Amino acid sequence: MSLERRCATAAHWTEEQYHQAFQGEGVGRLVLVAEGSLLIAPGLENNSNKPPGLLGFLVARHLAPEWELENIVVASTARRKGIGQRLLNALLGAARETNSGSVFLEVRESNVAARTLYQKAGFKQTGLRKSYYTNPLEDAVLYRHAFG
């Protein structure tokens, strides 16, 4: 939750929502976590004695025959290093393994970085939900990645 709260563009869930996602209660969910240590400067490894940190995560749910990407967050210090792409590719792989027809999501219209990531991964814009998000009020752009 700490990582998610530091990311203004993430879907902000309650503690109970995260608890349900990690407990696997109800609908089938996939939770992917990226952990590791980052370089603190070119050529210098993070040699601290701290354990590897949380770099990002993804939560998706399986609503056969589709998957919904519910949340994806990458730490600000880990962005533009391919972590979001790897998390997204793992979701697409899981969706293919379950013979799913597509993966869908919605994203804030102003979140250009995420929209670019999705488009590069083969997602196509399918619609718009007016005033979907609050704080601030903003439209949601709908995307779908169809298989086959």
Buried (B, 14 or more C-beta within 10 A) or exposed (E): EEBBEEBEBBBEBEEEBBEBBEEEEEEEBBBBEBEEBBEEEEEEEEEEEEEEBBBBBBBBBBEEEBBBBBBBBBBEEBBEBEBBEBBBEBBBEBBEEBEBBBBBBBBBBBBEBBBEBBEEBBBEEEEEEEEBBEEEEBBBBBBBBBEE
